[in-house]
């Protein structure tokens, strides 16, 4: 199974756009009204899914016979990729902890 690089690039763009929309619109509203941020992940999936359906991006066109199933699976992946982008860009403390752990491991082995 091979993926079309153009579709992968478009999917990355959709994930980035979904992350930007959620970070610019949804997250500030959750902070302003002190809402439970647990739900932001699911809102991100819905936004990414809507963008996938609007753009008609099907990463799994050659895998699933049913086009809608391919769109749904692609939407799930786009939503999760958006969450990963959020974790990487909006939570730098997580990355610092990862890099510190790698450095500690290198010092212990070196």
C-alpha positions as protocol buffer text, in pm:
chain_id: "A"
residue {
  index: 1
  type: UNK
  ca { x: 0 y: 0 z: 0 }
}
residue {
  index: 2
  type: UNK
  ca { x: 145 y: 337 z: -103 }
}
residue {
  index: 3
  type: UNK
  ca { x: 14 y: 682 z: -27 }
}
residue {
  index: 4
  type: UNK
  ca { x: 10 y: 966 z: -274 }
}
residue {
  index: 5
  type: UNK
  ca { x: 260 y: 1230 z: -152 }
}
residue {
  index: 6
  type: UNK
  ca { x: 26 y: 1510 z: -262 }
}
residue {
  index: 7
  type: UNK
  ca { x: -256 y: 1368 z: -51 }
}
residue {
  index: 8
  type: UNK
  ca { x: -21 y: 1332 z: 246 }
}
residue {
  index: 9
  type: UNK
  ca { x: 89 y: 1694 z: 205 }
}
residue {
  index: 10
  type: UNK
  ca { x: -273 y: 1807 z: 182 }
}
residue {
  index: 11
  type: UNK
  ca { x: -357 y: 1606 z: 492 }
}
residue {
  index: 12
  type: UNK
  ca { x: -69 y: 1771 z: 679 }
}
residue {
  index: 13
  type: UNK
  ca { x: -198 y: 2110 z: 567 }
}
residue {
  index: 14
  type: UNK
  ca { x: -549 y: 2025 z: 685 }
}
residue {
  index: 15
  type: UNK
  ca { x: -413 y: 1911 z: 1021 }
}
residue {
  index: 16
  type: UNK
  ca { x: -215 y: 2232 z: 1055 }
}
residue {
  index: 17
  type: UNK
  ca { x: -518 y: 2442 z: 962 }
}
residue {
  index: 18
  type: UNK
  ca { x: -738 y: 2255 z: 1211 }
}
residue {
  index: 19
  type: UNK
  ca { x: -475 y: 2311 z: 1481 }
}
residue {
  index: 20
  type: UNK
  ca { x: -461 y: 2681 z: 1397 }
}
residue {
  index: 21
  type: UNK
  ca { x: -840 y: 2718 z: 1405 }
}
residue {
  index: 22
  type: UNK
  ca { x: -870 y: 2542 z: 1739 }
}
residue {
  index: 23
  type: UNK
  ca { x: -575 y: 2732 z: 1889 }
}
residue {
  index: 24
  type: UNK
  ca { x: -705 y: 3070 z: 1766 }
}
residue {
  index: 25
  type: UNK
  ca { x: -1077 y: 3033 z: 1832 }
}
residue {
  index: 26
  type: UNK
  ca { x: -1165 y: 2742 z: 2059 }
}
residue {
  index: 27
  type: UNK
  ca { x: -881 y: 2743 z: 2314 }
}
residue {
  index: 28
  type: UNK
  ca { x: -921 y: 3112 z: 2407 }
}
residue {
  index: 29
  type: UNK
  ca { x: -1294 y: 3059 z: 2463 }
}
residue {
  index: 30
  type: UNK
  ca { x: -1223 y: 2762 z: 2689 }
}
residue {
  index: 31
  type: UNK
  ca { x: -972 y: 2969 z: 2886 }
}
residue {
  index: 32
  type: UNK
  ca { x: -1201 y: 3272 z: 2913 }
}
residue {
  index: 33
  type: UNK
  ca { x: -1497 y: 3073 z: 3045 }
}
residue {
  index: 34
  type: UNK
  ca { x: -1288 y: 2823 z: 3249 }
}
residue {
  index: 35
  type: UNK
  ca { x: -1425 y: 2523 z: 3061 }
}
residue {
  index: 36
  type: UNK
  ca { x: -1284 y: 2171 z: 3083 }
}
residue {
  index: 37
  type: UNK
  ca { x: -1004 y: 2150 z: 2823 }
}
residue {
  index: 38
  type: UNK
  ca { x: -1055 y: 1775 z: 2790 }
}
residue {
  index: 39
  type: UNK
  ca { x: -1305 y: 1843 z: 2509 }
}
residue {
  index: 40
  type: UNK
  ca { x: -1067 y: 2045 z: 2292 }
}
residue {
  index: 41
  type: UNK
  ca { x: -921 y: 1724 z: 2147 }
}
residue {
  index: 42
  type: UNK
  ca { x: -1263 y: 1617 z: 2021 }
}
residue {
  index: 43
  type: UNK
  ca { x: -1339 y: 1961 z: 1882 }
}
residue {
  index: 44
  type: UNK
  ca { x: -1011 y: 1938 z: 1693 }
}
residue {
  index: 45
  type: UNK
  ca { x: -1120 y: 1604 z: 1546 }
}
residue {
  index: 46
  type: UNK
  ca { x: -1451 y: 1754 z: 1435 }
}
residue {
  index: 47
  type: UNK
  ca { x: -1280 y: 2054 z: 1274 }
}
residue {
  index: 48
  type: UNK
  ca { x: -1025 y: 1834 z: 1096 }
}
residue {
  index: 49
  type: UNK
  ca { x: -1301 y: 1596 z: 988 }
}
residue {
  index: 50
  type: UNK
  ca { x: -1507 y: 1879 z: 847 }
}
residue {
  index: 51
  type: UNK
  ca { x: -1207 y: 2006 z: 652 }
}
residue {
  index: 52
  type: UNK
  ca { x: -1134 y: 1656 z: 520 }
}
residue {
  index: 53
  type: UNK
  ca { x: -1493 y: 1616 z: 401 }
}
residue {
  index: 54
  type: UNK
  ca { x: -1502 y: 1966 z: 248 }
}
residue {
  index: 55
  type: UNK
  ca { x: -1174 y: 1906 z: 63 }
}
residue {
  index: 56
  type: UNK
  ca { x: -1276 y: 1547 z: -23 }
}
residue {
  index: 57
  type: UNK
  ca { x: -934 y: 1416 z: 80 }
}
residue {
  index: 58
  type: UNK
  ca { x: -926 y: 1037 z: 91 }
}
residue {
  index: 59
  type: UNK
  ca { x: -590 y: 897 z: 194 }
}
residue {
  index: 60
  type: UNK
  ca { x: -728 y: 544 z: 171 }
}
residue {
  index: 61
  type: UNK
  ca { x: -884 y: 554 z: -176 }
}
residue {
  index: 62
  type: UNK
  ca { x: -703 y: 237 z: -280 }
}
residue {
  index: 63
  type: UNK
  ca { x: -775 y: 52 z: 44 }
}
residue {
  index: 64
  type: UNK
  ca { x: -1147 y: 90 z: 112 }
}
residue {
  index: 65
  type: UNK
  ca { x: -1407 y: 37 z: -160 }
}
residue {
  index: 66
  type: UNK
  ca { x: -1651 y: 270 z: 13 }
}
residue {
  index: 67
  type: UNK
  ca { x: -1542 y: 632 z: -34 }
}
residue {
  index: 68
  type: UNK
  ca { x: -1713 y: 749 z: 285 }
}
residue {
  index: 69
  type: UNK
  ca { x: -1521 y: 495 z: 496 }
}
residue {
  index: 70
  type: UNK
  ca { x: -1196 y: 627 z: 351 }
}
residue {
  index: 71
  type: UNK
  ca { x: -1300 y: 983 z: 432 }
}
residue {
  index: 72
  type: UNK
  ca { x: -1389 y: 891 z: 790 }
}
residue {
  index: 73
  type: UNK
  ca { x: -1058 y: 712 z: 849 }
}
residue {
  index: 74
  type: UNK
  ca { x: -871 y: 1003 z: 689 }
}
residue {
  index: 75
  type: UNK
  ca { x: -1062 y: 1246 z: 915 }
}
residue {
  index: 76
  type: UNK
  ca { x: -963 y: 1044 z: 1221 }
}
residue {
  index: 77
  type: UNK
  ca { x: -598 y: 1058 z: 1118 }
}
residue {
  index: 78
  type: UNK
  ca { x: -617 y: 1432 z: 1040 }
}
residue {
  index: 79
  type: UNK
  ca { x: -774 y: 1500 z: 1379 }
}
residue {
  index: 80
  type: UNK
  ca { x: -509 y: 1302 z: 1561 }
}
residue {
  index: 81
  type: UNK
  ca { x: -233 y: 1469 z: 1360 }
}
residue {
  index: 82
  type: UNK
  ca { x: -381 y: 1803 z: 1461 }
}
residue {
  index: 83
  type: UNK
  ca { x: -363 y: 1696 z: 1826 }
}
residue {
  index: 84
  type: UNK
  ca { x: -1 y: 1590 z: 1782 }
}
residue {
  index: 85
  type: UNK
  ca { x: 81 y: 1927 z: 1623 }
}
residue {
  index: 86
  type: UNK
  ca { x: -85 y: 2097 z: 1919 }
}
residue {
  index: 87
  type: UNK
  ca { x: 122 y: 1892 z: 2162 }
}
residue {
  index: 88
  type: UNK
  ca { x: 442 y: 1975 z: 1977 }
}
residue {
  index: 89
  type: UNK
  ca { x: 381 y: 2346 z: 1924 }
}
residue {
  index: 90
  type: UNK
  ca { x: 173 y: 2457 z: 2220 }
}
residue {
  index: 91
  type: UNK
  ca { x: 333 y: 2253 z: 2497 }
}
residue {
  index: 92
  type: UNK
  ca { x: 708 y: 2318 z: 2476 }
}
residue {
  index: 93
  type: UNK
  ca { x: 755 y: 2187 z: 2832 }
}
residue {
  index: 94
  type: UNK
  ca { x: 676 y: 1837 z: 2705 }
}
residue {
  index: 95
  type: UNK
  ca { x: 950 y: 1861 z: 2444 }
}
residue {
  index: 96
  type: UNK
  ca { x: 1200 y: 1994 z: 2696 }
}
residue {
  index: 97
  type: UNK
  ca { x: 1126 y: 1696 z: 2921 }
}
residue {
  index: 98
  type: UNK
  ca { x: 1177 y: 1456 z: 2630 }
}
residue {
  index: 99
  type: UNK
  ca { x: 1506 y: 1615 z: 2527 }
}
residue {
  index: 100
  type: UNK
  ca { x: 1628 y: 1625 z: 2888 }
}
residue {
  index: 101
  type: UNK
  ca { x: 1549 y: 1256 z: 2926 }
}
residue {
  index: 102
  type: UNK
  ca { x: 1744 y: 1182 z: 2606 }
}
residue {
  index: 103
  type: UNK
  ca { x: 2043 y: 1381 z: 2732 }
}
residue {
  index: 104
  type: UNK
  ca { x: 2034 y: 1202 z: 3068 }
}
residue {
  index: 105
  type: UNK
  ca { x: 2022 y: 868 z: 2888 }
}
residue {
  index: 106
  type: UNK
  ca { x: 2318 y: 962 z: 2668 }
}
residue {
  index: 107
  type: UNK
  ca { x: 2522 y: 1069 z: 2973 }
}
residue {
  index: 108
  type: UNK
  ca { x: 2442 y: 743 z: 3153 }
}
residue {
  index: 109
  type: UNK
  ca { x: 2548 y: 536 z: 2851 }
}
residue {
  index: 110
  type: UNK
  ca { x: 2840 y: 756 z: 2745 }
}
